[in-house]
Amino acid sequence: MSNQHNERDEESVIPRTRDLDGRPLFETHLTPTEDTRTKVIETKLPAVIPIVFLPGIMGTNLKNKKTGDSVWRPPNMSLNLADIVGVVAALATWGVRGPKKRQQILKADDLTVDDGGSVDTGQSGLHKETARKRGWGSVLRTSYNPVMGLLEARTDRVVADRKPQGWWDSEGLRSPSDFGEENGQPALTEAELMNAARYDFDVWCAGYNWLQSNRQSAEDVKQYIENTVLRHYRDQKPPVPAEKVILVTHSMGGLVARALTNLVGYEKVLGVVHGVQPATGAPAIYHHMRAGYEGPEQLILGSNAGEVTAVVANSAGALELCPTFDHRSGQPWLFLQDAQGNVISDTEGLPCAYPRAANPYEEIYKNPAWYGLVPEQNTKYLDLSTNEDGPKTNARGTFNFLIDHVEAFHREFAGQYHPETYAHYGADSAKAMHSWQDLVWRGNATALWESDHNANGNGNYRRRPLGDGPELTRVNGAGDGTVSVFSGEAPRDAGVKASFRHGQMGNGIANVDRKGYDHQGSYNDSRAQWASLYGIMKIAQLADWHPNDQ
């Protein structure tokens, strides 16, 4: 054994990069005559498992279909001078756009994916144009390019000389229980790594129009996989075997993936890795439509009910993030309380805790009462366009029709996942992460029912600055700052292959004395990265199109 080890020490592995088409490229250099080491080029037979990354809501750049003008390109948050200038420009642009202008610009039917964003190849080893060809420029660079680069790098050299290499040798064979896995999955074996390593893994990115329904985005992603990703390998000379893809998703991208495999019925998906998916929705969307966003996000996403409602109420994709009928098994998450914190009763003596009958669509979303998602006095924001006779009059009916489609979407794919699904989610305590669990209207009971519904924005709501109500507050629960554990753990309860719980409420040595991660930045966390790579390797065991298998 020691002789074999010494022989490997006498080898010099030629570095591997990629050409513009992503094919392996080796650059050799002359060495001194005294360097007698064997020069080794590590090659693989041509067979590929493409990895397709699906970003979350608002993570895809969008442009106008007709003009090609950039419409939505959220600023990349880094200390790069160009990014700082981009942030200032975005704030200056969106900060002066009111509800009407936002509604005019952000219409789902007018927009398509803009793949012209900046690209960061990171540690991937890819040429920048190769990454752009694979769709990396279609998404928010600072949120998604780093993890795509990491996945590309770590799947590029898994095994050499029949031994796990680098990260795979030191970390990849650890027990999933160390990283909070809840279903008792075993560790990867060297044999599994060797089996997977017969394939190349190329990381692609499928941006999508997040304003439209997730079902339509799934149809678009299907076309992207068929006509761009898989076609790329078919068009190689000679063609490269690549029959199915692995999906890796972030947040809302999980809903798109589930629509693709369980509603559209697309069969060329080998398996799915879900990260921080709002599997049964998130109450946060209610808050934003009633009081606007908080912090810096408000200048771009909307600082008050009018700005947010004007866009979100016309976006099927955004509305599909609302809590589903089976969120927390149908338990209430919206409460009306008096100033002392007691749940009040309506005129029929029923407690004002909604939904009462696991039907948030009628009780909250379509309900024009003052505590509804769009109260009567906010109806004006549903359609701010005008015709010859003034404002259009059937905006409420159109909105209710859209909610009916949201309900149908929720009910059709409830509890449905690809049979090879691996999921991970954040589970920090309420104190540490302030995740959205319940929404509470609190104040003088009489004042509650007489509310004038005018939010002051900036993430807060009061009927008046001074007085006894109503005030919209939230009850913080465990989660990742946006998605609560109730939604994050839903895939586990539905029976997926593996479910990783990360944070203070997770088990395993990797969670000891470590907080979880925030929703948007989850893939920057080593636990989420580990869970993703584990899922990819397990799913790769199902691939059967390698030439040696024929």
Secondary structure, 3 states (H helix, E strand, C coil): CHHHHHHHHCEEECCEEECCCCCEEECCCCCCCCCCCEEECCCCCCCEEEEEEECCCCCECEEECCCCCEEECCCCCCCCHHHHHHHHHHHHHHCCCCHHHHHHHCCHHHEEECCCCCCCCCCCCCCHHHHHHCCHHHECHHHHHHHHHHHHHHCCCCEECCEECHHHHHHHCCCHHHHCECCCCCCCCHHHHHHHCCCEEEEEECCCCCCCCHHHHHHHHHHHHHHHHHHHHHCCCCCCCCCCEEEEEECCHHHHHHHHHHHCCCCCEEEEEEECCCCCCCCHHHHHHHHCCCHHHHHHHCCCHHHHHHHHCCCHHHHCCCCCCCHHHHCCCEEEECCCCCECECCCCCECEECCCCCHHHHHHCCCCCCCCCCHHHHHHCCCCEECCEECCCHHHHHHHHHHHHHHHHHHHCCCCCCCEEEEEECECHHHHCEEEEEEEECCHHHHHCCCCCCCECCECECCCCCCCCEEEEEEECECCCCEHHHHCHHHHCCCCEEEEECCCCCCHHHCCCCCCCCCCHHHCHHHHHHHHHHHHHHHCCCCCCHHHC
